[in-house]
Amino acid sequence: MPAADPTDRPDIVAALRRLRWPLAAVIGLIFALTRLAEISLVGAAPSGTFLRTIEPILWGLLAALAIWSVLSWAARQEHLRRTAETAMLADLRRANRRLEQLYELNQRIASSATLDDVLDYAIDLPARLINAGAAALVLGDTQADPLTARSVGLNDDALQNTRMAFGLAGLTTAPDQPELRLPRSPVTRFGACVVLPLIERHALAHGWIEAYLQQPLDREAWDELQPLLITVGGEVAEAITGSRRRLRELATIAELEQAITAERTRIARDLHDGVAQSLAFMRMRVDLWEDWIEQDPARLGEEFVNLKANLRTQIEELRRAIFELRPLEVGQLGFVGALRRFVHEFADQQQWEVDLNLSDLPPDLPHVLELAAFRFVQEALNNAAKHARTGHVSVALQVVDRGLQIIVADKGVGFDPGAIEQSATRHLGLRQMRERAAALDGQLTILSRPGAGTEVRVWLPIRS
């Protein structure tokens, strides 16, 4: 049950204060009359006429004073008790109101699906918490200049003038704790400004909220308000972090979907250009064999030899495509282990000798570079399997000039890189490798000449 409001009870203090004089007078009179009766009936009276006259009056005054003192003390104690109870009830109401505000804040933030939802709610908090007449929400950290993301109650020009009046125009980083600022010039209609940093568990601040008040807060109210503001700032900062994390996750999922789509498109194109066309060509040759069975049976033996060679080639193409469809095992084996396993299994499938050097790799490569390196090695080995006609390849990854260098070399037939550049539309694999390197601010270099093998070099910058 809710606590009873002391103001709703009968005013005992006022009643005691009203009754103490009448009660004191009545009790004093009773004592005086009782003493007079005792003197008259019993005859026990002090010697002397003056003492016999004044003694009952003194007893009456003493009794009245005693009653008055007792009632005054009781009124004071009741007043103190009710004052303490009223203050405690006021504190309890403030605590309940703050808990309700924090609960609403948590519920609203939990239901906010986007960063805009969080910011829209955050800019409304100053008016709800401290009756601010205007507010601005500034986002910024050590990596970016502050940007006013939201504002209410002031247009851009008025906000700039108000910031100058409170000394906030040059503020580039959030304070460590909430600040209460008074205006430095009388040009503003606001009497105070609360600067609330958005800091999540002592991490870097996401920014701050400026709440402009019509009247300044006294020191007691400010000291009482600070814990609530710190909690609210932390909750908003945590919500901003969560929203940004969700955005990054969505972007990562989108990039992953794009990468999967690109890989499927490439595999489909390879199957269409290779296996599908070869099988269609062989089907056409089978149509000719029906005529050759009677007209030129000797020629069929030669055709069967070619058929067996073509089927062997297409089976290898299908196996390579199926091998590429296998999921990456980076999560289970780690980057180095997964890459080592992939290279050796690919070489075994192609019956190659392989030299693999991964000894100079740092243990803390960014995940995006690990995936990119895996794809570059995969594409380079696929190109070697299709075109190099080699029996030996080498793969090396190392750190050079603060970047990751990937080298895949074969001892195959080689080609003219200049001619490849002129007919880039026929070599989409190389073009995609070049575009992927450029997207990561890297470089792709192809060293080759006919009869001298091919070396694919990729350099990607390492960023923390």
Wavefront OBJ file of the C-alpha trace (Angstrom):
o trace
v 0.000 0.000 0.000
v 1.270 3.503 -0.732
v 2.514 5.552 2.204
v -0.065 7.890 3.701
v 0.495 11.570 3.134
v 1.094 13.355 6.480
v -0.763 16.413 5.167
v -3.923 14.287 4.954
v -3.933 13.558 8.723
v -5.519 15.737 11.468
v -3.232 18.622 12.477
v -2.201 17.349 15.895
v 0.527 19.944 16.250
v -1.897 22.855 15.818
v -4.363 21.246 18.249
v -1.687 20.824 20.928
v -0.517 24.401 20.507
v -4.056 25.708 20.762
v -4.891 23.634 23.860
v -1.712 24.094 25.890
v -2.703 27.485 27.308
v -6.298 26.552 28.296
v -5.182 23.223 29.752
v -2.323 24.845 31.631
v -4.692 27.464 33.053
v -7.320 24.900 34.062
v -4.807 22.528 35.662
v -3.104 25.431 37.461
v -6.431 26.671 38.781
v -7.375 23.166 39.961
v -4.024 22.859 41.801
v -4.479 26.271 43.429
v -8.051 25.518 44.526
v -7.029 22.093 45.798
v -4.281 23.671 47.915
v -6.686 26.279 49.295
v -9.174 23.557 50.242
v -6.441 21.597 51.934
v -5.399 24.620 53.986
v -8.963 25.416 54.968
v -10.062 21.900 55.910
v -6.909 20.393 57.327
v -5.371 23.542 58.637
v -1.946 22.588 57.343
v -0.679 25.995 56.319
v 2.691 27.631 56.471
v 3.327 30.257 59.107
v 2.779 33.816 58.084
v -0.158 35.500 56.391
v 1.730 36.279 53.170
v 2.865 32.712 52.712
v -0.620 31.375 53.368
v -1.907 33.703 50.647
v 0.744 33.186 47.985
v 1.476 29.444 48.434
v -1.684 28.163 46.562
v -0.997 30.593 43.726
v 2.568 29.305 43.397
v 1.343 25.713 43.242
v -1.147 26.642 40.544
v 1.529 28.480 38.493
v 3.918 25.551 38.804
v 1.245 23.079 37.660
v 0.255 25.335 34.753
v 3.889 25.747 33.706
v 4.434 21.985 33.865
v 1.373 21.279 31.729
v 2.313 23.993 29.249
v 5.882 22.616 28.981
v 4.706 19.058 28.446
v 2.222 20.053 25.766
v 4.781 22.326 24.037
v 7.336 19.489 24.031
v 4.752 17.056 22.616
v 3.780 19.563 19.890
v 7.433 20.074 18.955
v 8.152 16.343 18.805
v 5.075 15.762 16.653
v 6.128 18.613 14.389
v 9.637 17.153 14.006
v 8.227 13.685 13.345
v 5.820 14.946 10.722
v 8.543 17.053 9.087
v 10.852 14.056 8.855
v 8.043 11.869 7.563
v 7.100 14.477 4.956
v 10.735 14.752 3.798
v 11.062 10.977 3.651
v 7.854 10.726 1.648
v 9.071 13.430 -0.734
v 12.366 11.537 -1.206
v 10.417 8.343 -1.811
v 8.251 10.042 -4.425
v 11.310 11.469 -6.165
v 12.959 8.051 -6.130
v 9.810 6.435 -7.547
v 9.582 9.107 -10.226
v 13.217 8.533 -11.193
v 12.716 4.780 -11.277
v 9.699 5.272 -13.524
v 11.741 7.540 -15.797
v 14.620 5.048 -15.953
v 12.210 2.191 -16.605
v 10.585 4.148 -19.411
v 14.046 5.000 -20.759
v 15.104 1.351 -20.784
v 11.858 0.230 -22.391
v 11.999 2.923 -25.056
v 15.639 2.254 -25.861
v 15.053 -1.502 -25.971
v 12.241 -0.986 -28.474
v 14.255 1.413 -30.660
v 15.142 -0.376 -33.863
v 17.400 2.280 -35.379
v 19.865 4.948 -34.321
v 17.379 7.645 -35.386
v 14.822 6.257 -32.915
v 17.371 6.471 -30.095
v 18.362 10.052 -30.975
v 14.735 11.171 -31.347
v 13.977 9.926 -27.839
v 17.225 11.264 -26.355
v 16.519 14.846 -27.461
v 13.172 14.718 -25.596
v 14.773 13.713 -22.281
v 15.918 17.204 -21.091
v 12.368 18.535 -21.165
v 11.069 15.459 -19.332
v 13.823 15.262 -16.711
v 14.647 18.880 -15.850
v 11.992 20.948 -17.667
v 14.491 22.319 -20.167
v 13.156 24.933 -22.541
v 15.519 23.927 -25.363
v 18.073 21.226 -26.023
v 20.700 20.090 -28.524
v 22.253 16.663 -29.044
v 25.837 16.713 -30.319
v 27.588 13.609 -31.640
v 31.327 13.437 -31.992
v 34.437 11.738 -30.667
v 38.198 11.999 -30.985
v 37.994 10.679 -34.565
v 35.452 13.190 -35.893
v 34.380 16.807 -35.458
v 31.260 17.374 -33.328
v 27.985 17.461 -35.245
v 24.621 18.684 -33.959
v 22.412 15.677 -34.675
v 19.193 16.960 -33.053
v 17.883 20.200 -31.538
v 14.551 21.403 -30.134
v 13.367 24.825 -29.004
v 15.971 26.812 -30.954
v 16.736 27.349 -34.630
v 20.305 27.133 -35.919
v 21.168 30.822 -35.448
v 19.615 31.044 -31.990
v 21.364 27.824 -30.945
v 24.735 29.172 -32.068
v 24.192 32.436 -30.151
v 23.087 30.556 -27.054
v 26.148 28.329 -27.190
v 28.378 31.375 -27.395
v 26.605 32.873 -24.376
v 27.389 29.746 -22.333
v 30.915 29.261 -23.693
v 30.026 26.119 -25.644
v 30.799 27.337 -29.165
v 34.327 25.917 -29.112
v 33.533 22.702 -27.246
v 34.956 19.733 -29.186
v 34.949 16.951 -26.585
v 32.427 15.989 -23.944
v 33.237 16.630 -20.269
v 33.872 13.701 -17.969
v 30.915 14.539 -15.695
v 27.662 16.514 -16.091
v 28.293 20.259 -15.908
v 26.055 23.142 -14.816
v 26.969 26.329 -16.659
v 25.766 29.884 -16.116
v 25.584 32.392 -18.994
v 28.658 34.518 -19.611
v 26.668 37.248 -21.353
v 23.100 38.573 -20.867
v 22.089 38.090 -24.503
v 20.398 34.751 -23.821
v 16.967 34.161 -22.319
v 18.167 31.056 -20.477
v 19.484 31.099 -16.947
v 21.524 27.893 -16.971
v 22.765 25.086 -19.195
v 23.300 21.449 -18.246
v 25.925 19.634 -20.338
v 25.325 15.879 -20.124
v 28.119 13.663 -21.546
v 27.104 10.451 -23.294
v 29.703 8.085 -21.875
v 29.300 4.324 -21.706
v 31.099 2.777 -18.729
v 34.069 5.162 -18.761
v 34.695 4.566 -22.466
v 35.138 7.302 -25.046
v 32.214 9.702 -25.173
v 29.822 9.538 -28.120
v 28.974 13.205 -27.619
v 26.822 15.233 -25.239
v 23.383 16.772 -24.659
v 22.978 20.496 -23.982
v 19.865 21.294 -21.909
v 18.990 24.984 -21.554
v 16.977 25.977 -18.448
v 14.950 29.118 -17.843
v 16.139 29.386 -14.229
v 19.434 28.220 -12.660
v 19.461 25.261 -10.304
v 20.560 25.649 -6.687
v 23.458 23.573 -5.417
v 21.275 21.132 -3.470
v 19.032 20.425 -6.486
v 22.068 20.017 -8.732
v 23.806 17.586 -6.367
v 20.592 15.584 -6.194
v 20.150 15.562 -9.973
v 23.677 14.517 -10.969
v 23.395 10.733 -10.292
v 20.240 10.552 -12.414
v 21.906 12.465 -15.253
v 24.963 10.195 -15.177
v 22.731 7.114 -15.375
v 20.682 8.579 -18.231
v 23.815 9.579 -20.148
v 25.214 6.062 -19.795
v 21.955 4.466 -20.961
v 21.756 6.709 -24.037
v 25.431 6.088 -24.845
v 24.912 2.328 -24.562
v 21.881 2.574 -26.850
v 23.922 4.505 -29.430
v 26.647 1.856 -29.263
v 24.103 -0.925 -29.709
v 22.437 0.824 -32.659
v 25.773 1.395 -34.382
v 26.742 -2.219 -33.750
v 23.500 -3.395 -35.330
v 24.163 -1.161 -38.343
v 27.642 -2.661 -38.722
v 26.229 -6.163 -38.411
v 23.618 -5.424 -41.067
v 26.304 -3.964 -43.321
v 28.471 -7.030 -42.746
v 25.573 -9.319 -43.571
v 24.895 -7.314 -46.735
v 28.558 -7.521 -47.734
v 28.546 -11.244 -47.032
v 25.442 -11.703 -49.173
v 27.081 -9.712 -51.960
v 30.232 -11.806 -51.684
v 28.203 -15.032 -51.771
v 26.265 -13.768 -54.793
v 29.486 -12.786 -56.559
v 31.048 -16.188 -55.887
v 27.943 -18.000 -57.099
v 27.873 -15.839 -60.210
v 31.520 -16.586 -60.904
v 31.073 -20.329 -60.423
v 27.939 -20.314 -62.592
v 29.821 -18.395 -65.277
v 32.734 -20.836 -65.113
v 30.399 -23.814 -65.407
v 28.529 -22.202 -68.280
v 31.637 -21.183 -70.185
v 33.474 -24.429 -69.490
v 31.535 -27.568 -68.652
v 28.197 -26.597 -70.205
v 29.670 -25.539 -73.541
v 31.958 -28.548 -73.710
v 29.060 -30.929 -73.013
v 26.939 -29.164 -75.643
v 29.784 -29.502 -78.146
v 30.144 -33.197 -77.334
v 26.394 -33.711 -77.794
v 26.694 -32.209 -81.269
v 29.578 -34.557 -82.034
v 27.442 -37.523 -80.938
v 24.897 -36.517 -83.599
v 27.670 -36.821 -86.213
v 28.701 -40.224 -84.907
v 25.346 -41.676 -85.958
v 26.305 -40.991 -89.575
v 29.924 -42.132 -89.135
v 28.911 -45.551 -87.780
v 28.174 -46.664 -91.351
v 30.122 -44.116 -93.443
v 33.439 -43.814 -91.577
v 33.676 -46.258 -88.637
v 37.467 -45.903 -88.388
v 37.108 -42.250 -87.466
v 35.023 -43.144 -84.419
v 38.049 -44.554 -82.607
v 39.797 -41.199 -82.798
v 36.620 -39.440 -81.641
v 36.352 -41.705 -78.581
v 39.904 -40.810 -77.611
v 39.043 -37.086 -77.764
v 35.796 -37.746 -75.905
v 37.631 -39.418 -73.026
v 40.090 -36.512 -72.789
v 37.271 -33.939 -72.818
v 35.282 -35.837 -70.209
v 38.350 -36.030 -67.980
v 38.819 -32.274 -68.316
v 35.186 -31.509 -67.541
v 35.201 -33.830 -64.528
v 38.202 -31.916 -63.182
v 36.332 -28.640 -63.759
v 33.307 -29.955 -61.869
v 35.458 -31.172 -59.002
v 37.163 -27.797 -58.795
v 33.784 -26.009 -58.765
v 32.496 -28.353 -56.031
v 35.707 -27.777 -54.061
v 35.170 -24.009 -54.239
v 31.638 -24.411 -52.871
v 32.947 -25.896 -49.639
v 32.569 -23.477 -46.709
v 35.629 -21.707 -45.336
v 36.935 -23.269 -42.133
v 38.450 -20.117 -40.654
v 36.170 -20.322 -37.633
v 37.176 -23.910 -36.849
v 40.870 -23.948 -37.827
v 41.869 -20.296 -37.684
v 43.050 -18.344 -40.709
v 46.468 -19.961 -41.046
v 45.168 -23.482 -40.486
v 42.249 -23.072 -42.914
v 44.456 -21.530 -45.612
v 47.098 -24.223 -45.210
v 44.487 -26.975 -45.518
v 42.861 -25.363 -48.543
v 46.139 -24.898 -50.445
v 47.331 -28.470 -49.831
v 43.965 -30.037 -50.730
v 43.735 -27.929 -53.885
v 47.287 -28.927 -54.871
v 46.513 -32.612 -54.234
v 43.435 -32.358 -56.431
v 45.485 -30.852 -59.272
v 48.438 -33.185 -58.633
v 50.756 -30.254 -58.042
v 53.836 -29.826 -55.945
v 53.305 -26.864 -53.634
v 55.535 -24.591 -51.548
v 53.611 -22.774 -48.812
v 55.156 -20.079 -46.600
v 52.984 -18.573 -43.851
v 55.674 -18.197 -41.179
v 55.845 -14.378 -41.239
v 52.144 -13.722 -40.668
v 51.226 -11.684 -37.562
v 48.720 -13.319 -35.193
v 46.347 -10.329 -35.146
v 45.427 -9.717 -38.771
v 42.084 -7.934 -39.180
v 39.315 -10.353 -40.081
v 38.495 -8.512 -43.313
v 42.097 -8.990 -44.500
v 42.009 -12.686 -43.643
v 38.904 -13.239 -45.770
v 40.300 -11.107 -48.608
v 43.615 -12.993 -48.568
v 41.779 -16.309 -48.664
v 39.794 -15.194 -51.718
v 42.884 -13.884 -53.528
v 44.746 -17.168 -53.012
v 41.666 -19.115 -54.092
v 41.195 -17.080 -57.300
v 44.909 -17.193 -58.194
v 45.042 -20.984 -57.779
v 41.867 -21.378 -59.863
v 43.432 -19.334 -62.667
v 46.564 -21.463 -62.495
v 44.489 -24.651 -62.664
v 42.603 -23.388 -65.730
v 45.358 -21.801 -67.765
v 48.896 -22.422 -66.448
v 49.299 -26.148 -67.265
v 51.827 -26.411 -64.458
v 52.947 -29.032 -61.986
v 54.315 -26.678 -59.317
v 52.959 -23.629 -57.473
v 54.156 -21.564 -54.533
v 52.086 -19.502 -52.100
v 53.547 -17.002 -49.629
v 51.981 -14.461 -47.282
v 54.094 -11.932 -45.405
v 54.075 -8.399 -44.011
v 55.813 -5.849 -46.231
v 55.755 -2.045 -45.769
v 53.012 -2.193 -43.115
v 50.830 -4.212 -45.430
v 49.962 -7.827 -46.175
v 51.644 -9.156 -49.324
v 50.168 -12.226 -51.044
v 52.242 -14.019 -53.693
v 50.974 -16.924 -55.779
v 53.411 -18.148 -58.469
v 53.379 -21.046 -60.903
v 55.880 -22.513 -63.372
v 53.375 -22.808 -66.180
v 53.071 -21.565 -69.724
v 52.687 -17.890 -68.789
v 51.018 -15.209 -70.893
v 51.271 -11.596 -72.006
v 49.720 -9.350 -69.283
v 49.362 -6.515 -71.791
v 47.163 -8.613 -74.036
v 45.073 -9.640 -71.044
v 44.483 -5.977 -70.103
v 43.269 -5.217 -73.625
v 40.731 -8.043 -73.467
v 39.674 -7.646 -69.831
v 36.084 -8.612 -70.560
v 37.218 -12.163 -71.288
v 39.103 -12.424 -68.001
v 36.585 -11.438 -65.355
v 38.475 -13.287 -62.618
v 41.505 -11.002 -62.900
v 39.280 -7.950 -63.139
v 37.414 -8.941 -59.986
v 40.710 -9.481 -58.160
v 41.849 -6.011 -59.205
v 38.550 -4.436 -58.094
v 38.668 -6.260 -54.762
v 42.218 -5.029 -54.126
v 41.242 -1.456 -55.007
v 38.261 -1.624 -52.636
v 40.700 -2.393 -49.797
v 43.121 0.392 -50.919
v 45.532 -2.273 -52.102
v 47.394 -3.087 -55.298
v 47.377 -6.071 -57.655
v 50.441 -6.802 -59.815
v 50.751 -9.610 -62.388
v 54.229 -10.665 -63.523
v 54.281 -13.075 -66.444
v 55.535 -13.720 -69.933
v 54.957 -16.622 -72.335
v 56.904 -19.697 -71.325
v 58.131 -18.213 -68.015
v 55.245 -18.857 -65.639
v 53.075 -16.348 -63.774
v 53.325 -14.535 -60.445
v 50.324 -12.783 -58.888
v 51.192 -10.236 -56.195
v 48.632 -8.502 -53.995
v 49.466 -5.870 -51.353
v 46.810 -4.798 -48.823
v 47.388 -2.136 -46.125
v 47.046 -3.290 -42.533
v 44.901 -0.970 -40.449
v 44.082 -1.345 -36.776
l 1 2 3 4 5 6 7 8 9 10 11 12 13 14 15 16 17 18 19 20 21 22 23 24 25 26 27 28 29 30 31 32 33 34 35 36 37 38 39 40 41 42 43 44 45 46 47 48 49 50 51 52 53 54 55 56 57 58 59 60 61 62 63 64 65 66 67 68 69 70 71 72 73 74 75 76 77 78 79 80 81 82 83 84 85 86 87 88 89 90 91 92 93 94 95 96 97 98 99 100 101 102 103 104 105 106 107 108 109 110 111 112 113 114 115 116 117 118 119 120 121 122 123 124 125 126 127 128 129 130 131 132 133 134 135 136 137 138 139 140 141 142 143 144 145 146 147 148 149 150 151 152 153 154 155 156 157 158 159 160 161 162 163 164 165 166 167 168 169 170 171 172 173 174 175 176 177 178 179 180 181 182 183 184 185 186 187 188 189 190 191 192 193 194 195 196 197 198 199 200 201 202 203 204 205 206 207 208 209 210 211 212 213 214 215 216 217 218 219 220 221 222 223 224 225 226 227 228 229 230 231 232 233 234 235 236 237 238 239 240 241 242 243 244 245 246 247 248 249 250 251 252 253 254 255 256 257 258 259 260 261 262 263 264 265 266 267 268 269 270 271 272 273 274 275 276 277 278 279 280 281 282 283 284 285 286 287 288 289 290 291 292 293 294 295 296 297 298 299 300 301 302 303 304 305 306 307 308 309 310 311 312 313 314 315 316 317 318 319 320 321 322 323 324 325 326 327 328 329 330 331 332 333 334 335 336 337 338 339 340 341 342 343 344 345 346 347 348 349 350 351 352 353 354 355 356 357 358 359 360 361 362 363 364 365 366 367 368 369 370 371 372 373 374 375 376 377 378 379 380 381 382 383 384 385 386 387 388 389 390 391 392 393 394 395 396 397 398 399 400 401 402 403 404 405 406 407 408 409 410 411 412 413 414 415 416 417 418 419 420 421 422 423 424 425 426 427 428 429 430 431 432 433 434 435 436 437 438 439 440 441 442 443 444 445 446 447 448 449 450 451 452 453 454 455 456 457 458 459 460 461 462 463 464
